[in-house]
C-alpha cells in the first residue's frame, strides 16, 4: 500500500508543479488553489509512505515520478521542446526509479 501511495504522491507532484506554473506567481486564483491542495496531498502521501519505505528510496522515487511527469506534461501540453536527448534522459530517470524499486 505504501508503494501505491508513493506513486500517487509523485503524480500529485506533477499536478502541483504544473499548477504552480499556471498560477503565474500566484496571481491566478484557481491554479493557486490547485497548487496548495495538490502540494498538501502530495507531501502527506509522501510522509505516510515513508513510514515503511526508506527515506532515500522513497524520496528519490517521489521526485523522479514528479520530474518525469512534469516534463511529459510540459512536452505534451505546454509546448516545451521534444528531442531525442530529452526522451533518453527521461528514460534514464525511469530506469533509475525501476532499479531503486527492484533493489528495495
N, C-alpha and C positions, 0 to 999 in steps of 0.2 A: 504494500500500500504506500510505503514511503517513496518508492521509486515513481509511482504514478503521480503522487503529489508533487514530487520534484519536477517531473516533466511538465505538468500543468503550470507550476510556478514559473518555469522557464518560458513557457508560451505566454504567460501573463507579462513577463519581462518585455517580450516583443510588443505587446499591447501598450504598456506604459511608455516605452521608448518612442513608439510611433505617435502616441497621443501627445507626448511632450513636444515633439517636433511640430505637430499640428496646432498646438496651443499658441505658437508664436510668442514665446516668452511669457506665457500665462496671460496673454491679452485676449484670448478667446475662452469663453466660459466652459462650453461642453467638452472640448478636448482636455481642458484643465481638470474637470471633474473626472473624466475617464482616466486620466493620468493618476490622480490621487487614489481612486478606488483600485485600479489595477496594481499600483505600487504597493498598497497596503496588503492586498490579497497575495501578491507575489512574494513579498517579504515574509508574510505569515506562513505561507506554504513552505517556503524555504526553511524557516525556523522549525516548523513541525517535522519536516523531513530529516533535518539534521539531528533529531533525537536518536535516529537509528542508522544514519549514514554518516561515515566520517566526513568532517568538515572540508578537507581538501578535495575529496572526490565529489561531494555534494555541491560545493560552491563552483568547482570547475564545470560540472555538468550544467548547472543552472545558468552560469554566464555563457557557456558555449551554446546552449539552446537559444538563449535570448539573442546572442550576437548573430548566429546563423539566421534565425527567424527574422530579425530586424533587417539584415542585409537582403534577404529574399523579398521582404515587403518593399524595401527601397527599390530593388531592381524591377520588381513586378508591377508595382502600382505607383511609385513615386518618381519614375523616370530616371533613376540612377543608372549609371553605365553598367553594361554587362560585358564581361570579357572572359576569355578562356582562363586567364590568370586568376581572376576573382573567383570563378567557379572552382578552380583547383584549390585555391586557398580555403574556400568554404568546405570542400570535400576533405581537406586535411583536418579541419576543426571537427567535422563529423566523425572522422576515423578516430581522432583522439577521444571524443566522447564515448564512442563504442568501446574503445580499448579500456578506458577507465571503468566502464560498467562491467566488462568481461573480467577484468583483473580484480574487481572488488571481492 
